[in-house]
Amino acid sequence: MSGTRLIATVLGVGNLRPAPGTWGSLAALPLAWALHQLGGFWLLAAATLLALFGGWWAIAQETADTPGADPSEIVIDELVGQWIALWPVSYGAMMMGVDITRLWPGWVVAFVCFRLFDIWKPGPVGWADRRHDPLGVMLDDVFAGVMSGVVVIVLAALAHGVLMR
């Protein structure tokens, strides 16, 4: 397996069936935990940016012969989007000085919302998906991750600011 294929499929995770996108999102969770443990939010953010640009490049290489393709085994975009969805959880844990696993409701919300937005493709997620190019393959999951992160923030604010009083 080529280097670009390993990147695009997240070391072959994208070859799992059924639902390779869900497997890619699930694989992102322990990797995000490990990155947070090693360097907090800032390492997770840096790794996300590295995966974003490295993944975009790998997707372009892997789809060069099939313009407009978004093969289901390419899941680096799910990893990036899922990590973005987890940014508020990682940042919150770092700022509060608590173990990131204590914020498990945020993990669940980030995962469920990311999968929902990635499948449903509302607004900018659908726009990016309709680009039918390597950037669109990556951007739809970036937008789904951002939208999921916003939901995580709003629900955390409600839980900690309204429901906990």
Buried (B, 14 or more C-beta within 10 A) or exposed (E): EEEBBEBBBBEEBBBBEEEBBBBBBBBBBEBBBEBBEEBBBEBBBEBBEEBBEBBBBBBBBBBEEEEEBBBEBBBBBBBBBBBBBBBBBBBBBBEEEEEBEEBEEBBEBBBBBBBBBBEEBEEBBEBBBEBEBBEBBBBBBBBBBBBBBEBBBEBBEEEEEEEEE
